[in-house]
Amino acid sequence: MRRVFISDCEGPISKNDNAFEAAAHFVPNGDKLFELISKYDDALAGVIKKPNYNAGDTLKLILPFLIAYDVTDEILKKFSAENLVLIPASKNTLEHIRSIAASFIVSTSYEHYIRALCQTLSFPFENTYCTRLRLDNYTMPLREKSQLRELATEIAQKPMVAIPPAAKSLGEFSKQDREIIQRLDEIFWEKISNMDAGSIFQEVKPIGGHQKAEAVKEVAEKSQVQLSDVLYVGDSITDVEAFKLVRESGGLTVSFNGNQYAVENAEVVVISDNNLATAIIAELWCRLDKRRTLEVLGAWSPPSLKRNLLSKSVLDQLFTLSSGGFPKLQIVTPKNMETLVHESSEFRKKVRGEVVGGLG
């Protein structure tokens, strides 16, 4: 049985949010700047449904500000390598999965970060999809740089937008939040789009939303398998379209320490401080059909795994790393979805930090 494993990077493999961390490090109040732009991204992609806008486009919206504060390719490459933090057991997990299945990473992250990750994990960069860009290709007049720095300060000082539960339109937002979103529309789609730096918005294509789904299709085609043979692991709003594609095609979808967007669109939820559970899911997926895989996962427990898993070494590592408590894994149902959203979202913040864990 030929199977394919595809995983997001930040969340299921590493603890970082590289773009957030870069903004926080290089731009004054860059953490606040990134948080609000990320929430704006959630609103545009998840509620307003802005045409030609993808979840994860935060990564291109933040770029003019990074360039305005003199971030170069070499600076971002060095920063990414020095600040890389992996989920425990990531190297062993990926090595095991690569021994049993064609394995790929599909990530919204910048190329600089993914190259650093691949080098650390000895993972082939050619088996990754990520946001390609060359910062050094963009020059910025001093006047424009000054304007962008002023706009960054303005955005960072604004209150955080709150997205109403189950909102379907901008009209459901509070008056203050509507005004903030409208001002951000002016900043990005009128002011910056008409600057020299505005070319970034047309030229940089973050791998998020529909782009991730297209990457999954390409991986399946390259690997000469059906989408029903794909196991996809994700954790955020950028994975929703890939989740939908794989799930509707008969593949298997897993939320690893996911937020609400991930849990609501996955079939299996993993809540864990290490990712060896991913190796176990992948091994079952490579040995069994989907129905039987879900049956074994539905009985998730040490005795059940010992009966159904061939790789004793993976189990031994899992039991050792999970001495503080066995990883939680559940099949998502309408009855447990709300509870799993809460538990996974809270654990996500514990593992990755309150701010990063709270990003969409």
C-alpha positions in Angstrom: 0.0 0.0 0.0 1.6 3.3 -1.1 0.9 6.2 1.1 2.0 9.8 1.3 2.6 11.9 4.5 2.2 15.7 4.3 2.7 18.0 7.3 2.6 21.6 8.1 5.7 22.8 9.8 5.1 25.4 12.5 3.0 23.6 15.1 3.3 19.9 14.2 7.1 20.0 13.8 8.4 23.2 15.4 7.2 25.6 18.1 8.1 28.7 16.2 6.0 31.3 14.4 9.0 32.5 12.5 7.3 35.5 10.8 5.9 36.7 14.1 9.2 36.3 15.9 11.0 38.2 13.1 8.5 41.1 13.3 8.8 41.2 17.1 12.6 41.2 16.9 13.2 43.7 14.1 10.3 46.1 14.2 9.5 48.3 17.3 6.3 46.8 18.8 6.4 44.3 16.0 4.6 41.7 18.2 1.5 44.0 18.4 1.9 44.8 14.7 1.9 41.2 13.7 -0.9 40.1 16.0 -3.3 42.7 14.6 -2.3 41.9 11.0 -2.8 38.2 11.7 -6.3 38.9 13.1 -7.0 41.0 10.1 -5.9 38.1 7.9 -8.3 35.8 9.8 -11.1 38.3 9.2 -10.4 38.7 5.4 -9.9 35.0 4.8 -12.5 33.5 7.2 -15.3 36.0 7.3 -15.1 38.7 4.6 -13.8 36.3 2.0 -11.9 39.0 0.2 -11.4 37.9 -3.5 -7.9 36.5 -4.3 -7.0 36.6 -0.6 -5.6 33.5 1.1 -5.3 32.6 4.8 -1.7 33.1 5.6 -1.2 36.2 3.5 -0.1 37.9 6.7 3.4 36.8 5.6 3.3 39.1 2.6 1.5 42.0 4.4 4.3 42.1 7.0 7.2 42.2 4.5 7.2 45.9 3.6 7.7 46.7 7.3 10.5 44.2 7.7 12.3 45.7 4.7 11.6 49.2 6.1 13.6 48.1 9.1 16.5 46.9 7.0 15.9 43.1 7.2 17.9 41.4 4.5 17.9 37.8 3.3 21.1 37.0 5.2 19.7 38.6 8.4 16.5 36.6 8.2 18.4 33.4 7.4 20.7 33.8 10.4 17.8 34.8 12.7 15.7 31.8 11.6 18.5 29.3 12.2 19.5 30.7 15.6 15.9 30.7 16.9 14.6 27.4 15.6 12.8 25.4 18.3 11.5 21.9 17.5 8.7 20.0 19.0 10.4 17.1 21.0 11.0 14.0 18.9 10.6 15.8 15.6 13.8 14.4 14.1 13.0 10.8 15.1 9.4 11.1 14.0 10.3 12.4 10.5 13.1 9.8 10.1 10.6 7.0 10.9 7.9 8.3 8.7 10.3 8.8 5.8 11.3 5.2 6.1 7.7 4.0 5.5 6.1 6.7 3.3 6.9 9.5 0.8 7.1 12.5 3.1 6.6 16.2 2.4 6.3 19.5 4.3 3.8 22.1 3.1 4.3 25.3 5.1 3.3 29.0 4.9 6.7 29.8 6.5 9.4 31.8 4.7 11.9 29.8 2.7 14.7 31.1 5.0 13.1 29.3 7.9 12.3 26.1 6.1 15.9 25.8 4.8 17.2 26.1 8.4 14.6 23.5 9.6 15.6 21.1 6.8 19.3 21.4 7.6 18.6 20.7 11.3 16.3 17.7 10.6 18.3 16.3 7.6 15.0 16.6 5.7 15.2 17.1 1.9 14.4 20.7 1.0 13.2 19.6 -2.4 10.3 17.8 -0.6 9.0 21.1 0.8 6.6 23.8 -0.3 7.0 27.2 1.4 6.8 30.9 0.8 9.6 31.8 -1.6 11.0 35.3 -1.6 14.2 37.3 -2.0 14.1 40.4 0.3 17.2 41.7 -1.3 15.4 42.1 -4.6 13.3 45.0 -3.1 14.8 48.5 -2.9 13.0 51.2 -0.9 13.4 55.0 -1.1 14.1 56.7 2.2 10.8 58.6 2.1 8.9 55.4 1.6 10.8 53.7 4.4 9.9 56.5 6.7 6.2 56.3 5.7 6.2 52.5 6.4 7.7 53.0 9.8 5.0 55.5 10.6 2.3 53.1 9.4 3.8 50.3 11.5 3.6 52.5 14.6 0.0 53.4 13.8 -1.1 49.7 13.3 0.8 48.5 16.5 -1.1 51.1 18.6 -4.6 50.0 17.5 -6.8 47.8 19.8 -7.0 44.1 18.9 -9.9 43.1 16.6 -12.3 40.5 18.0 -14.0 38.2 15.5 -17.5 37.4 16.6 -18.2 33.6 16.8 -19.7 32.2 13.6 -19.5 35.7 11.9 -20.4 35.7 8.2 -19.9 39.4 7.3 -18.1 42.5 8.4 -21.4 44.0 9.6 -21.4 41.6 12.6 -18.2 43.1 14.0 -18.3 45.9 16.6 -18.3 49.5 15.3 -14.7 50.0 16.5 -13.5 46.8 14.9 -15.2 47.7 11.6 -13.4 51.0 11.6 -10.0 49.3 12.3 -10.5 46.8 9.5 -11.5 49.6 7.1 -8.4 51.6 8.1 -6.2 48.5 7.5 -7.9 48.2 4.1 -6.8 51.7 3.3 -3.3 51.1 4.6 -2.6 47.9 2.7 -4.8 48.2 -0.5 -4.5 51.9 -1.1 -1.4 53.3 0.5 1.2 50.5 0.5 -0.1 49.0 -2.8 0.7 52.3 -4.5 4.2 52.4 -3.1 7.3 50.8 -4.6 7.0 48.2 -1.8 3.5 47.4 -3.1 4.9 45.1 -5.7 5.5 42.6 -2.9 1.8 42.0 -2.7 1.7 40.8 -6.3 5.0 39.0 -6.5 5.1 37.0 -3.1 2.7 34.1 -3.0 2.5 32.7 0.6 1.7 29.0 0.7 -1.5 29.1 2.7 -5.2 28.4 2.2 -5.9 27.4 -1.4 -2.1 27.4 -2.1 -1.7 24.6 0.4 -4.5 22.6 -1.2 -2.8 23.0 -4.6 0.5 21.9 -3.1 -1.2 18.7 -1.8 -2.6 18.0 -5.3 0.9 18.4 -6.7 2.5 16.1 -4.1 -0.1 13.4 -4.9 0.5 13.7 -8.6 4.3 13.6 -8.2 4.0 10.6 -5.9 1.6 8.9 -8.3 -1.0 8.3 -5.6 -4.6 9.3 -5.2 -5.6 12.0 -2.7 -7.3 9.1 -0.7 -3.8 7.9 0.0 -2.7 11.2 1.7 -2.3 11.7 5.4 -2.3 15.5 6.2 -1.3 17.0 9.5 -1.9 20.7 10.3 -2.8 23.1 13.1 -4.2 26.4 11.9 -6.5 28.4 9.5 -3.9 28.0 6.8 -4.5 24.3 6.7 -8.3 24.4 6.3 -8.4 24.2 2.5 -5.9 21.3 2.6 -7.9 19.5 5.3 -11.1 19.9 3.2 -9.5 18.6 0.1 -7.9 15.5 1.7 -10.9 14.7 3.8 -13.4 15.0 0.9 -11.1 12.8 -1.2 -11.0 10.0 1.4 -7.6 10.7 2.9 -6.9 11.2 6.6 -6.7 14.6 8.3 -5.0 15.2 11.7 -5.0 18.4 13.9 -1.8 18.5 16.0 -2.2 21.0 18.9 -4.5 22.8 16.5 -6.6 25.9 17.0 -10.4 26.1 16.4 -10.0 26.3 12.6 -7.9 23.1 12.6 -10.0 21.0 15.0 -13.2 21.9 13.3 -11.9 20.6 9.9 -9.8 17.5 11.0 -10.9 14.0 11.7 -8.4 13.2 14.4 -7.1 15.5 17.1 -3.8 15.0 18.8 -2.9 17.0 21.9 0.7 16.4 22.9 4.0 17.9 24.0 5.9 15.6 21.5 5.0 14.5 18.0 5.6 10.7 18.3 1.9 10.2 18.0 2.2 11.5 14.5 4.7 8.6 13.7 2.2 6.1 15.1 -0.7 7.5 13.1 1.5 7.4 10.0 2.5 3.8 10.5 -1.1 2.7 11.0 -2.0 4.7 7.9 0.7 2.9 5.9 -0.4 -0.6 7.1 -4.2 -0.3 7.3 -7.1 1.1 5.3 -8.8 4.2 6.6 -11.7 2.5 8.4 -9.3 0.2 10.3 -6.9 3.1 11.0 -9.7 5.1 12.6 -10.8 2.0 14.6 -7.4 1.6 16.1 -7.0 5.3 16.8 -10.5 5.3 18.3 -9.3 2.8 20.9 -6.1 4.9 21.6 -4.3 3.5 24.6 -1.0 1.8 25.4 -2.4 -1.7 25.3 -4.2 -1.1 22.0 -1.1 0.3 20.4 1.1 -2.6 21.5 -1.3 -5.0 19.9 -1.6 -3.0 16.6 1.8 -1.4 16.0 4.9 -3.0 14.6 7.5 -0.4 15.6 8.4 -1.1 19.3 11.1 1.5 19.2 8.6 4.3 18.4 6.3 3.1 21.2 9.2 2.9 23.7 10.1 6.5 22.8 6.5 7.6 23.2 6.2 6.0 26.6 9.5 7.6 27.7 8.7 11.1 26.5 5.1 10.9 27.8 6.0 10.1 31.4 3.9 13.1 32.5 0.8 11.8 30.8 0.0 9.8 27.6 -0.7 12.0 24.6 -4.4 12.7 24.0 -5.9 11.5 20.7 -9.5 11.5 19.8 -11.7 11.1 16.7 -13.6 14.4 16.2 -17.4 14.1 16.5 -20.1 16.7 16.7 -20.5 15.9 20.4 -16.9 16.4 21.4 -15.8 19.1 19.0 -16.4 22.0 21.3 -14.5 20.4 24.1 -11.6 19.4 21.8 -11.4 23.0 20.4 -11.1 24.3 23.9 -8.6 21.7 25.1 -6.4 21.8 22.0 -6.4 25.6 21.8 -5.3 25.9 25.4 -2.7 23.2 25.2 -1.4 24.9 22.0 -0.7 28.1 24.0 1.0 26.1 26.7 3.4 24.5 24.2 4.0 27.5 21.9 3.4 30.4 24.2 0.3 32.5 24.8 0.8 34.9 21.9 2.0 32.5 19.2 -0.6 29.9 20.3 -3.3 32.4 20.0 -2.5 33.3 16.4 -4.9 32.0 13.7 
